[in-house]
Amino acid sequence: MKRESQVLAGHVAPFALWIGVLLLLQGLEAVGMCPRGLYPWSYALKTVACAALFLWFAPWRVYPALKKNQVLPALLAGAAVAGVWIVPETPWMTRVAPAFQAFYHRWLILFPGTLPDFVDPAWFPALPPGHRALSYAPEQAGWGLTVCRLVGSAGVIAVIEEFFFRGFFYRWLRQNRFTEVPLTVWDAQSFWIVAVVFALEHDRWAAGLLAGVVYGWLTVRTGSVWAAALAHGFTNLLLGVYVIVSGQYGFW
């Protein structure tokens, strides 16, 4: 029973802490008590804390290691998701398909029907001055915190999200003793519930839904949470590098 509790905690606790910090910041922001400088520091601290929790509980012990033949499909899947995430909001899309981009911003990002706060027609593709996402830029946060943001996105949250959504949630919807359900078992209802919840966790819900479908399919196809984690991490790495190189901090 103790081992089962540890496995459950390893799948759930790191993700719960990550979301808890996020909700706390949103609450502080709602009452005007969240200075912009708090964002990069809180991200760094939760990255370290969640990584420590994940390492402490070591939920990967109940899974086989990533196989060599799973690496390339995972990287290709991750790159494809990154492309879908980035391309609709690029300056290139502004030039070639402005109507599509306007539709994307208004209807495919929370909340549908309104422009997200990082889209100001007077400034886009640049962020409005003083936007909180600019606090992650190296000229404001310093390169240490910017790199920590990249590492946390690609190496920590991507992994703990996959262990939560694909390792735990998908199987728990079928059975409380989730570790007894093989990862390769297909269940359409559980698959789409997880994909939708994963999508709603992200402001770009349409891209998030596609990502959830791809990572979920990869898990069922390979039977490996690590394959999905690698794909997700590669997506976040490519997105983060694009953000830093292009200055499009609205993705963060």
C-alpha positions as CSV (number, residue, x, y, z in Angstrom):
1,M,0.0,0.0,0.0
2,K,2.9,2.4,0.8
3,R,4.4,1.7,-2.6
4,E,1.1,2.4,-4.3
5,S,0.7,5.6,-2.5
6,Q,4.2,6.7,-3.5
7,V,3.6,5.9,-7.1
8,L,0.3,7.8,-7.0
9,A,2.0,10.8,-5.3
10,G,4.8,10.7,-7.9
11,H,2.3,11.1,-10.7
12,V,0.1,13.7,-9.1
13,A,2.0,15.8,-6.4
14,P,4.5,17.6,-8.7
15,F,1.8,18.6,-11.1
16,A,-0.5,19.7,-8.3
17,L,2.2,21.9,-6.8
18,W,2.9,23.4,-10.2
19,I,-0.8,24.3,-10.7
20,G,-1.1,25.5,-7.2
21,V,1.6,28.1,-7.7
22,L,0.1,29.1,-10.9
23,L,-3.3,29.7,-9.3
24,L,-1.7,31.5,-6.4
25,L,-0.1,34.0,-8.8
26,Q,-3.4,34.5,-10.7
27,G,-5.1,35.2,-7.4
28,L,-2.4,37.7,-6.4
29,E,-2.6,39.3,-9.8
30,A,-6.4,39.6,-9.5
31,V,-6.0,41.7,-6.4
32,G,-3.1,43.7,-7.7
33,M,-0.5,42.1,-5.4
34,C,1.7,40.4,-7.9
35,P,4.7,42.5,-9.1
36,R,6.0,41.6,-12.5
37,G,9.4,40.6,-11.0
38,L,7.7,37.8,-9.1
39,Y,6.9,35.8,-12.2
40,P,10.4,34.7,-13.2
41,W,11.5,34.0,-9.6
42,S,8.4,32.0,-8.8
43,Y,8.9,30.0,-12.0
44,A,12.5,29.2,-11.0
45,L,11.4,28.2,-7.5
46,K,8.5,26.0,-8.6
47,T,10.8,24.4,-11.3
48,V,13.2,23.4,-8.5
49,A,10.5,22.3,-6.1
50,C,8.5,20.2,-8.6
51,A,11.7,18.6,-10.0
52,A,12.7,17.7,-6.4
53,L,9.2,16.2,-5.7
54,F,9.4,14.2,-8.9
55,L,12.9,12.9,-8.1
56,W,11.9,12.1,-4.5
57,F,8.9,10.0,-5.5
58,A,10.6,8.6,-8.6
59,P,7.4,7.5,-10.4
60,W,9.4,6.4,-13.5
61,R,10.4,3.2,-11.6
62,V,7.2,1.5,-12.6
63,Y,7.9,2.1,-16.4
64,P,10.4,0.6,-18.8
65,A,13.1,2.8,-20.1
66,L,12.7,4.7,-23.4
67,K,13.6,2.5,-26.3
68,K,15.9,3.7,-29.1
69,N,13.2,3.2,-31.8
70,Q,10.9,5.5,-29.9
71,V,13.2,8.5,-29.9
72,L,12.8,9.6,-33.5
73,P,9.0,9.4,-33.6
74,A,8.8,11.3,-30.3
75,L,11.1,14.1,-31.7
76,L,9.1,14.3,-34.9
77,A,5.8,14.5,-33.0
78,G,7.2,17.2,-30.7
79,A,8.5,19.2,-33.7
80,A,5.1,19.0,-35.4
81,V,3.3,20.2,-32.3
82,A,5.7,23.1,-31.9
83,G,5.1,24.1,-35.5
84,V,1.3,24.1,-35.0
85,W,1.8,26.1,-31.8
86,I,4.1,28.8,-33.3
87,V,3.1,29.3,-37.0
88,P,-0.4,30.8,-36.5
89,E,1.0,33.7,-34.5
90,T,4.1,34.5,-36.5
91,P,4.7,37.8,-38.3
92,W,4.8,35.8,-41.4
93,M,1.2,34.7,-40.9
94,T,0.3,38.3,-40.3
95,R,1.5,39.1,-43.8
96,V,0.1,36.1,-45.7
97,A,-3.1,35.3,-43.9
98,P,-4.1,38.2,-41.6
99,A,-7.8,37.1,-41.6
100,F,-6.9,33.6,-40.4
101,Q,-4.6,35.0,-37.7
102,A,-7.3,37.4,-36.5
103,F,-9.8,34.5,-36.3
104,Y,-7.2,32.4,-34.5
105,H,-6.5,35.1,-31.9
106,R,-10.2,35.8,-31.3
107,W,-11.7,32.3,-31.3
108,L,-8.9,29.7,-30.7
109,I,-7.4,31.2,-27.6
110,L,-9.1,31.5,-24.2
111,F,-11.5,33.1,-23.9
112,P,-13.2,32.6,-27.3
113,G,-14.6,35.8,-28.7
114,T,-12.1,38.1,-27.1
115,L,-8.6,39.0,-27.9
116,P,-6.0,37.6,-25.4
117,D,-4.2,40.2,-23.3
118,F,-0.9,39.7,-25.3
119,V,-2.6,40.7,-28.6
120,D,-2.9,44.5,-28.8
121,P,-3.4,45.6,-32.5
122,A,-1.5,48.7,-31.7
123,W,1.6,46.7,-30.8
124,F,1.3,43.2,-32.1
125,P,3.5,41.2,-32.7
126,A,5.3,43.0,-29.9
127,L,3.7,42.8,-26.5
128,P,2.0,45.8,-24.9
129,P,4.5,47.7,-22.7
130,G,4.6,46.4,-19.2
131,H,3.1,43.0,-20.0
132,R,4.0,40.4,-17.4
133,A,5.5,38.0,-20.0
134,L,8.2,40.5,-20.7
135,S,9.5,39.9,-17.2
136,Y,11.1,36.6,-18.6
137,A,13.2,38.5,-21.2
138,P,16.9,38.4,-20.3
139,E,17.2,42.2,-20.4
140,Q,14.7,42.3,-17.5
141,A,15.1,39.0,-15.7
142,G,18.7,38.3,-16.5
143,W,19.9,35.3,-18.5
144,G,19.9,33.0,-15.5
145,L,16.1,33.3,-14.9
146,T,15.4,33.2,-18.7
147,V,17.4,30.0,-19.1
148,C,15.7,28.6,-16.0
149,R,12.3,29.4,-17.7
150,L,13.4,27.4,-20.7
151,V,14.8,24.5,-18.6
152,G,11.6,24.4,-16.5
153,S,9.4,24.4,-19.5
154,A,11.3,21.7,-21.5
155,G,12.7,19.6,-18.8
156,V,10.3,19.8,-15.8
157,I,6.7,20.7,-16.6
158,A,6.7,18.7,-19.8
159,V,7.7,15.6,-17.9
160,I,5.4,16.0,-14.9
161,E,2.5,16.9,-17.2
162,E,2.9,13.6,-19.1
163,F,3.2,11.5,-16.0
164,F,0.1,13.1,-14.7
165,F,-2.1,13.2,-17.9
166,R,-0.9,10.2,-19.8
167,G,0.6,8.1,-17.0
168,F,-2.1,8.7,-14.3
169,F,-5.2,10.5,-15.5
170,Y,-5.9,8.5,-18.7
171,R,-5.7,5.2,-16.8
172,W,-7.3,6.4,-13.6
173,L,-10.5,7.3,-15.6
174,R,-10.8,3.6,-16.3
175,Q,-9.8,2.2,-12.9
176,N,-8.7,3.6,-9.5
177,R,-5.7,1.2,-9.4
178,F,-4.4,2.9,-12.5
179,T,-1.1,1.1,-12.7
180,E,-2.9,-2.1,-13.5
181,V,-4.2,-0.6,-16.8
182,P,-1.6,-1.1,-19.6
183,L,-0.7,2.2,-21.3
184,T,-1.4,0.5,-24.7
185,V,-5.1,0.0,-23.9
186,W,-7.2,2.3,-26.1
187,D,-10.3,3.9,-24.5
188,A,-11.9,6.6,-26.6
189,Q,-13.8,8.3,-23.8
190,S,-10.8,8.5,-21.5
191,F,-8.6,9.6,-24.3
192,W,-10.8,12.5,-25.3
193,I,-11.5,13.6,-21.7
194,V,-7.8,13.8,-21.1
195,A,-7.1,15.6,-24.3
196,V,-9.8,18.2,-23.6
197,V,-8.7,18.8,-20.0
198,F,-5.1,19.1,-21.2
199,A,-6.3,21.7,-23.8
200,L,-8.1,23.8,-21.2
201,E,-5.0,23.9,-19.0
202,H,-3.5,26.0,-21.8
203,D,-4.6,29.4,-23.0
204,R,-4.1,28.4,-26.6
205,W,-6.7,25.6,-26.2
206,A,-6.9,24.6,-29.8
207,A,-3.2,24.0,-30.1
208,G,-3.3,22.4,-26.7
209,L,-6.0,20.0,-27.9
210,L,-3.9,18.9,-30.8
211,A,-0.9,18.5,-28.6
212,G,-2.9,16.4,-26.2
213,V,-4.1,14.2,-29.0
214,V,-0.5,13.7,-30.4
215,Y,1.0,13.0,-27.0
216,G,-1.8,10.7,-26.0
217,W,-1.6,8.8,-29.3
218,L,2.1,8.5,-28.9
219,T,1.7,7.0,-25.4
220,V,-0.9,4.5,-26.5
221,R,1.1,3.6,-29.7
222,T,4.4,3.1,-27.9
223,G,3.2,2.1,-24.4
224,S,5.8,4.6,-23.1
225,V,5.1,7.7,-21.0
226,W,8.8,8.7,-21.6
227,A,8.1,8.9,-25.4
228,A,5.3,11.4,-24.7
229,A,7.5,13.2,-22.2
230,L,10.3,13.5,-24.8
231,A,7.9,14.8,-27.5
232,H,6.4,17.3,-25.1
233,G,9.8,18.4,-23.9
234,F,11.1,18.9,-27.4
235,T,8.0,20.9,-28.3
236,N,8.6,23.2,-25.3
237,L,12.3,23.4,-26.1
238,L,11.7,24.5,-29.7
239,L,9.0,26.9,-28.6
240,G,11.3,28.4,-25.9
241,V,14.2,28.8,-28.3
242,Y,11.8,30.5,-30.7
243,V,10.6,32.8,-28.0
244,I,14.1,33.9,-26.9
245,V,15.4,34.3,-30.5
246,S,12.3,36.1,-31.8
247,G,11.4,38.0,-28.7
248,Q,7.8,36.7,-28.9
249,Y,7.4,36.4,-25.1
250,G,3.6,36.3,-25.5
251,F,4.0,32.5,-25.7
252,W,5.4,32.6,-22.1
